[in-house]
Amino acid sequence: MALLVQKYGGTSVGTPERIQAVADRVARARRRGDDVVVVVSAMGHTTDELIELAEAVTGGDTCTADHPREMDMLLSAGERISMALLAMAIRERGVEARSLTGSQAAIITDESHTAARIVEVRADRVRETVDGGSVAIVAGFQGVSTAREITTLGRGGSDTTAVALACALQADRCEIYTDVDGVFTCDPRRVPTARIIPQISHAEMVEMAQSGAQVMHARAVDLGARYGMDIRVLSSFVDGPESDDPNRGTLITEHPMAMEDLVLTGIASSRGYAKLILRGLPPGMRTPTDMLVALADAGVSVDMVTEAPDADGRVLLQLTVREDDLDRAKQVAAEVEAALGGGGAMEERGGLSRIALVGSGMSGRPGVYAQAYRTLMDAGVEVEAVSTSSISITLLVHADGEDAALRALHAGFSLDRPAEVPAVAAAG
Amino acid sequence: MALLVQKYGGTSVGTPERIQAVADRVARARRRGDDVVVVVSAMGHTTDELIELAEAVTGGDTCTADHPREMDMLLSAGERISMALLAMAIRERGVEARSLTGSQAAIITDESHTAARIVEVRADRVRETVDGGSVAIVAGFQGVSTAREITTLGRGGSDTTAVALACALQADRCEIYTDVDGVFTCDPRRVPTARIIPQISHAEMVEMAQSGAQVMHARAVDLGARYGMDIRVLSSFVDGPESDDPNRGTLITEHPMAMEDLVLTGIASSRGYAKLILRGLPPGMRTPTDMLVALADAGVSVDMVTEAPDADGRVLLQLTVREDDLDRAKQVAAEVEAALGGGGAMEERGGLSRIALVGSGMSGRPGVYAQAYRTLMDAGVEVEAVSTSSISITLLVHADGEDAALRALHAGFSLDRPAEVPAVAAAG
């Protein structure tokens, strides 16, 4: 008998039929003798509809900024609906179930409305519910602050609730059900040969998530990493016996089995980046420091920073930012440049995509850079900027060349080789 | 500076525009220097939509009976939405506001899901909110049980929340905003000369509500009576300066001003009644006792009971029940009749309406019966049954004659005389 934490996202409970399918799966798990804690998101479009109502009432689109406490109260209604419906559907199948709000489940957060952080999970009531023979259905995304206020966790909130509960309960398995089959080596809409990654480390998954893989939020993976909690990502749209295959989807685990001698585990990408090139700045630590501090103060997040000697003993600074932030970044950069003495020049390039090659296999392995550059050169894609971490290489390319780059890199690093099935089955 | 408790029903917060109108009124009250506690229902059709979802998920219409706890969890999402939206709308007007769930407002109930009774209101947090300079917006209809479960109060729940809070806070005024202008002397759709009752006692209002006046639920009025809390019923659809007239609508109060020498205060009616006539029963206390006990055990509510000597020293029993209960009542009555020795006969008449003449003015005043009968005879309406209490006379008539009866009685008891305005203005 295992204790399972299963999380179902918005599309997985988007209609009465999908809720019934989830209830079927949970009931099957109970009949097998497992204890089940379910974490649910709000149904499909509920959150969008609630936001539209708030905008209609306030006559604008700044309600989250203007009324954070009340937005949390409003949006937390969404999971209340989905969890009560799911509890009913499970009970209709002869299996006892009880829904619990974030407050009842004691998901204690800080007081940052609309983006609260979990500070503690007092899982006593969830455990009592399970020990009493019921499925516990916990509202994802929401909590209660130390000041007894209703809070929501912001982006990736429901995943985070699920992983936090799994950690607090020391669950045997944490399963994140979603609308795709798992974590892919690359976006299958862009790279048709992309395949599911059977196992991936937490660190690699964080890198994939931060670089555009939307299947799971980095924050929840990071929490799993800290507590050594394995997380399986799989589709809620697979029904019947196939659905109970224990090796479905992707297992995020501390020590993924190295099934193949692969340098890369996966490739993620996202659009909407720009770079800002500042020439003729004074040398020394003060230039990048002043620039980065000013940008951070202005709320501009800088992704990559390159510093290089320019002509005449001056310095060139290249910064990568989100395209949305480009105007603000230019303004701040011009101010800092003037404060540093002026005389510099600014150049910008927008419409860029950021491609992350992720894999702990690249660590300490020479030639990965070279292979990436050669692959892209052969594909006719120019690299605009590059940076690296121990388990990733991030490349900036023109958005026009993104798909070609992804396909070339996916093939060049042998990611489209099929996984060796026996090794996957042994992973358990 | 007064402390106001204002309750807004589903149609009063049914659209973003109506929510803004409510926010305008609340903001005006705050600017006048009053402290305001608002109790809100779910928006217009929210509850119906949630019930439809539950029926779709469970595949039937017995979800309330089958899953009472989860229905409470589900439906309580409704007020969460309306109260958060209203809080935002009020804050948009530069007035601080905070929404509180039934649980946060400490509306403590028993554990009867879907029909919980309030056992205590610990109004500390509501008072703190108001003392802190905010409008407190409290979810109507919902509470938290002593076992920390989310409960709902059933029919009339939001009115009850408002009155309970007003009592607990010792509010200066308790205002129930609704979609009609107040309590009418009779249903204005049926009797065009019906007018608003300026003042009515709690007991009269309970009688009116139980007899079909839907403007306010008897349960909330009853609570107000026990704590001596005056309640004003008025329309939320009146905007502008007229809206702030302190004498708008109907004041439910312990000692209503007797403005006119009227016998009746109002007339209420409802359809869907039937009567069951049992003849040839054995005389003695056992006959009605066994019959009423058996009907009560079967869940049949009996409205009027008449016992009269029949032929041959036998007894005739006439019972009034809801038409929906008629089949069950007949079955139970037949069983009891057989157990009493048999030999009786049963007769039924459906399609009846129940008309209640309400007025503490009739107490100790002879001839009211006579006047009612003569009025109905002149109108050509036959009385099928009659019963009385200290402040009401209840008449059963054929539904076909209901409208004629209402108009005749309304005129016959001088209810269509206009109220004397100076007396009303003095009521304050």
Interface residues (C-beta under 8 A of the other chain):
Chain A: P16 I19 Q20 L50 L53 A54 A56 V57 T58 G59 C63 D66 H67 R69 E70 M71 M73 L74 S76 A77 G78 R80 I81 M83 A84 L85 L86 A87 M88 A89 R91 E92 A97 R98 S99 T101 S103 Q104 R148 I150
Chain B: P16 I19 Q20 L50 L53 A54 A56 V57 T58 G59 C63 D66 H67 R69 E70 M71 M73 L74 S76 A77 G78 R80 I81 M83 A84 L85 L86 A87 M88 A89 R91 E92 A97 R98 S99 T101 S103 Q104 R148 I150
